[in-house]
């Protein structure tokens, strides 16, 4: 099963279930209750612009973050600030979790003042953090009796796309919950894909990351080889983006990127591959190549917020 939606309301290009004919976005959304109140747990580089787009589309937004600076910025835009993730959930029909690590997801979901303290039938919780598919299944087992509905809805394309409201979202979960959340997702995304049951969105994001970091690794080594043989990097890059070697990472090579999640992303890939007894030798090498690129550029290694 795949549902694919591209474009925005009023200009939707495609919304189909593979093998079962067309299913219009209007039909799907009319069957779902309209969500008006959205909560964001995490108001950082992704959550803050997402909240701005939600407000611009008329949603009532409640947010929470541990960083006072992020809270001040969100409040200045009109976000209602909650004192805990539980308070976010109590004031929302849909809660979107946008924090960095599985441990942080666990804390905001299951901590003493976590989202699940205010869980109730009808509440939808979309985990937009990048986590392992296995962890999504663990969350599902721990929340099953609450009556809340889970989606995994990880985000692709990064911070510039978040600012422009052009994120990509890969979703796992039920079609009913997906349809209910579509108007919300459309406020900050122009490419939304339902890939299958819960966890499928994280599988999609994991594969995206695997290919992305492999491309970055190949770009780095290729440009380094060219330089060692006397060809300047930028003229070579311009030639390559008109060749069969073209990739998104090469197109955007001159943009400054901290690459904070590379090691985490590849660790997820390798762990999931081990679970299904699949050998992915390239992934282990990519993880080390990316580490070397970051060291060369003086970039920090990932760390969790206190």
C-alpha positions as CSV (number, residue, x, y, z in Angstrom):
1,X,0.0,0.0,0.0
2,X,1.2,3.5,-0.8
3,X,-0.7,6.8,-0.7
4,X,1.2,9.6,-2.4
5,X,0.3,13.3,-2.2
6,X,2.2,16.0,-3.9
7,X,1.4,19.7,-4.1
8,X,-0.9,21.7,-1.9
9,X,-4.6,22.0,-1.3
10,X,-6.3,23.3,-4.5
11,X,-3.5,22.0,-6.7
12,X,-3.0,18.4,-5.7
13,X,-1.3,16.3,-8.4
14,X,-1.6,12.7,-7.1
15,X,-3.2,10.8,-4.3
16,X,-3.6,7.1,-5.1
17,X,-3.6,3.7,-3.4
18,X,-1.4,1.5,-5.5
19,X,-3.3,-1.3,-7.2
20,X,-6.7,-0.1,-6.0
21,X,-7.5,2.8,-8.4
22,X,-7.7,6.4,-7.6
23,X,-8.8,7.8,-4.2
24,X,-9.3,11.6,-4.3
25,X,-7.8,13.6,-1.5
26,X,-11.2,15.4,-1.0
27,X,-13.0,12.1,-0.4
28,X,-10.4,11.0,2.1
29,X,-10.4,14.3,4.0
30,X,-14.2,14.6,4.0
31,X,-14.3,11.2,5.8
32,X,-12.0,12.5,8.5
33,X,-12.7,14.9,11.3
34,X,-11.1,18.3,10.7
35,X,-8.2,18.9,13.1
36,X,-8.1,22.5,14.4
37,X,-5.7,22.2,17.5
38,X,-2.1,21.1,16.9
39,X,0.6,20.6,19.5
40,X,4.3,20.7,18.8
41,X,6.8,19.1,21.2
42,X,10.1,20.5,20.0
43,X,10.4,24.1,18.8
44,X,13.9,24.0,17.4
45,X,15.2,24.4,13.9
46,X,12.4,22.2,12.5
47,X,9.6,22.7,14.9
48,X,9.8,26.5,15.0
49,X,9.2,27.0,11.2
50,X,6.6,24.3,11.2
51,X,4.7,26.1,13.9
52,X,4.9,29.3,11.9
53,X,3.3,27.6,8.8
54,X,0.6,26.0,11.0
55,X,-0.4,29.4,12.4
56,X,-0.4,30.9,8.9
57,X,-2.9,28.2,7.9
58,X,-5.2,28.9,10.7
59,X,-4.4,26.2,13.2
60,X,-4.3,26.8,16.9
61,X,-0.8,25.8,18.0
62,X,0.4,24.9,21.4
63,X,4.1,24.2,21.9
64,X,6.7,23.0,24.3
65,X,10.5,23.0,24.4
66,X,13.2,22.8,27.1
67,X,15.2,25.7,25.5
68,X,14.0,29.1,26.7
69,X,15.2,30.8,23.5
70,X,13.1,28.6,21.3
71,X,10.1,29.1,23.6
72,X,10.5,32.9,23.4
73,X,10.6,32.9,19.6
74,X,7.6,30.6,19.4
75,X,5.6,32.8,21.8
76,X,6.4,35.9,19.8
77,X,4.9,34.3,16.7
78,X,1.6,33.4,18.5
79,X,2.3,29.9,19.7
80,X,0.6,29.1,23.0
81,X,3.4,27.8,25.3
82,X,2.7,24.8,27.5
83,X,4.6,23.9,30.7
84,X,5.0,20.2,29.7
85,X,4.4,17.8,26.9
86,X,1.3,16.5,28.8
87,X,-0.2,20.0,28.7
88,X,0.5,20.1,24.9
89,X,-1.5,16.9,24.5
90,X,-4.3,18.1,26.7
91,X,-4.8,21.1,24.5
92,X,-4.4,19.4,21.1
93,X,-6.1,17.0,18.8
94,X,-2.8,16.1,17.1
95,X,0.6,16.2,18.8
96,X,3.7,16.3,16.5
97,X,6.9,15.2,18.3
98,X,10.0,16.9,16.7
99,X,12.9,16.1,19.0
100,X,16.4,14.8,18.1
101,X,17.0,11.4,19.7
102,X,15.1,8.3,20.8
103,X,15.9,9.0,24.4
104,X,14.3,12.5,24.0
105,X,11.2,11.0,22.3
106,X,11.0,8.6,25.3
107,X,11.2,11.4,27.8
108,X,8.5,13.6,26.1
109,X,6.2,10.7,25.5
110,X,6.5,8.6,28.7
111,X,8.2,10.9,31.3
112,X,6.4,12.1,34.4
113,X,4.9,15.0,32.5
114,X,4.9,13.3,29.1
115,X,2.4,13.3,26.3
116,X,0.9,9.9,27.4
117,X,-0.1,11.4,30.7
118,X,-2.8,13.2,28.8
119,X,-3.5,10.5,26.2
120,X,-7.1,9.8,25.4
121,X,-9.2,8.1,22.7
122,X,-9.1,10.2,19.6
123,X,-5.8,11.9,20.2
124,X,-3.3,11.4,17.4
125,X,0.4,11.5,18.1
126,X,2.7,11.8,15.1
127,X,6.4,11.1,15.8
128,X,8.3,13.2,13.3
129,X,11.7,12.6,14.9
130,X,13.9,10.2,13.0
131,X,14.0,7.0,15.1
132,X,14.4,3.3,14.4
133,X,11.4,1.4,13.0
134,X,11.8,-1.1,15.9
135,X,11.5,1.8,18.4
136,X,8.2,2.9,16.7
137,X,6.9,-0.6,17.3
138,X,8.0,-0.4,20.9
139,X,6.1,2.9,21.3
140,X,3.0,1.3,19.8
141,X,3.1,-1.6,22.3
142,X,3.5,0.9,25.2
143,X,0.6,3.1,24.1
144,X,-1.9,0.5,22.9
145,X,-4.2,0.8,25.9
146,X,-4.3,4.6,25.9
147,X,-6.7,4.9,23.0
148,X,-4.4,7.4,21.3
149,X,-3.5,6.8,17.7
150,X,0.1,6.8,16.5
151,X,1.7,7.8,13.2
152,X,5.3,7.9,12.4
153,X,5.9,10.9,10.1
154,X,9.6,11.7,9.8
155,X,10.7,14.7,7.9
156,X,13.0,15.0,4.9
157,X,14.8,17.8,3.1
158,X,16.1,19.6,6.2
159,X,15.9,23.1,7.7
160,X,15.8,25.2,4.5
161,X,12.7,23.2,3.4
162,X,11.2,23.6,6.8
163,X,11.6,27.4,6.5
164,X,9.9,27.4,3.1
165,X,7.1,25.0,4.1
166,X,8.3,22.4,1.6
167,X,9.3,19.5,3.7
168,X,8.7,15.9,2.6
169,X,6.9,13.6,5.0
170,X,7.0,9.8,4.9
171,X,4.2,8.3,7.0
172,X,3.4,5.0,8.6
173,X,0.0,4.2,10.2
174,X,-3.7,3.9,9.3
175,X,-5.3,5.6,6.4
176,X,-7.9,7.1,8.6
177,X,-5.3,8.8,10.8
178,X,-3.3,9.8,7.8
179,X,-6.4,11.4,6.2
180,X,-7.2,13.3,9.4
181,X,-3.7,14.8,9.5
182,X,-3.4,15.7,5.8
183,X,-4.5,19.3,6.1
184,X,-2.0,19.8,9.0
185,X,0.9,18.1,7.1
186,X,0.1,20.2,4.0
187,X,0.7,23.4,5.9
188,X,4.5,22.6,6.0
189,X,5.0,20.0,3.4
190,X,4.5,19.7,-0.4
191,X,5.3,15.9,-0.6
192,X,3.5,13.5,1.6
193,X,3.6,9.7,1.3
194,X,1.8,7.0,3.3
195,X,4.1,4.1,2.9
196,X,2.3,1.4,5.0
197,X,1.6,0.4,8.5
198,X,3.2,2.0,11.6
199,X,7.0,2.1,11.2
200,X,6.9,2.3,7.4
201,X,7.6,6.0,7.5
202,X,10.8,5.5,9.5
203,X,11.8,2.7,7.1
204,X,11.4,5.2,4.3
205,X,13.4,7.9,6.1
206,X,16.1,5.4,7.0
207,X,16.6,4.4,3.4
208,X,16.6,8.0,2.3
209,X,19.3,8.7,4.8
210,X,21.4,5.7,3.8
211,X,21.4,6.9,0.1
212,X,21.9,10.6,1.1
213,X,25.0,9.9,3.2
214,X,26.4,7.5,0.6
215,X,26.1,10.3,-1.9
216,X,27.8,12.8,0.4
217,X,30.6,10.3,1.0
218,X,31.1,9.6,-2.7
219,X,31.0,13.4,-3.5
220,X,33.6,14.1,-0.8
221,X,36.0,11.3,-2.0
222,X,35.5,12.1,-5.7
223,X,36.2,15.9,-5.3
224,X,39.2,15.1,-3.1
225,X,40.6,12.7,-5.7
226,X,40.0,15.4,-8.4
227,X,41.9,18.0,-6.3
228,X,44.8,15.6,-5.7
229,X,45.1,15.2,-9.5
230,X,45.0,18.9,-10.1
231,X,41.4,19.6,-10.9
232,X,39.7,22.3,-8.8
233,X,36.7,21.2,-6.9
234,X,34.1,23.8,-8.1
235,X,34.6,23.5,-11.8
236,X,34.5,19.8,-11.4
237,X,31.4,19.9,-9.3
238,X,29.7,22.1,-12.0
239,X,30.6,19.5,-14.6
240,X,29.4,16.6,-12.5
241,X,25.9,18.1,-11.9
242,X,25.4,18.0,-15.6
243,X,26.5,14.4,-15.7
244,X,25.2,11.0,-14.7
245,X,26.9,11.6,-11.3
246,X,24.4,14.3,-10.4
247,X,22.7,14.0,-6.9
248,X,21.0,16.3,-4.5
249,X,24.0,16.5,-2.1
250,X,26.2,17.6,-5.0
251,X,23.7,20.2,-6.2
252,X,23.7,21.7,-2.7
253,X,27.4,21.1,-1.9
254,X,28.2,24.8,-1.4
255,X,25.5,25.2,1.2
256,X,26.9,25.1,4.8
257,X,25.6,22.0,6.6
258,X,26.5,20.8,10.0
259,X,25.5,17.2,9.3
260,X,24.6,16.7,13.0
261,X,22.7,13.4,12.5
262,X,24.9,11.4,10.2
263,X,26.3,9.0,12.8
264,X,22.9,8.5,14.4
265,X,21.3,7.8,11.0
266,X,23.8,5.2,10.0
267,X,23.7,3.5,13.4
268,X,19.9,3.1,12.9
269,X,20.5,1.6,9.4
270,X,23.1,-0.9,10.7
271,X,21.0,-2.0,13.7
272,X,17.9,-2.5,11.7
273,X,19.9,-4.5,9.1
274,X,21.3,-6.7,11.8
275,X,17.7,-7.4,13.0
276,X,16.8,-8.8,9.6
277,X,20.2,-10.5,9.1
278,X,21.0,-8.3,6.1
279,X,24.6,-7.4,5.2
280,X,25.1,-3.8,4.2
281,X,28.9,-3.4,4.0
282,X,28.7,0.0,2.3
283,X,26.8,1.5,5.3
284,X,29.7,0.8,7.8
285,X,32.1,2.5,5.4
286,X,29.8,5.5,4.9
287,X,29.5,6.1,8.6
288,X,33.3,6.4,8.9
289,X,33.7,8.5,5.7
290,X,31.1,11.0,7.1
291,X,32.9,11.1,10.4
292,X,36.1,11.9,8.5
293,X,34.4,14.7,6.5
294,X,33.1,16.2,9.7
295,X,36.5,16.1,11.3
296,X,38.1,17.7,8.3
297,X,35.6,20.5,8.3
298,X,35.7,21.0,12.1
299,X,32.1,20.1,12.5
300,X,30.8,18.8,15.9
301,X,29.7,15.3,16.6
302,X,26.0,14.8,17.6
303,X,25.0,15.3,21.2
304,X,21.7,15.2,23.0
305,X,20.2,18.2,24.7
306,X,20.3,18.1,28.5
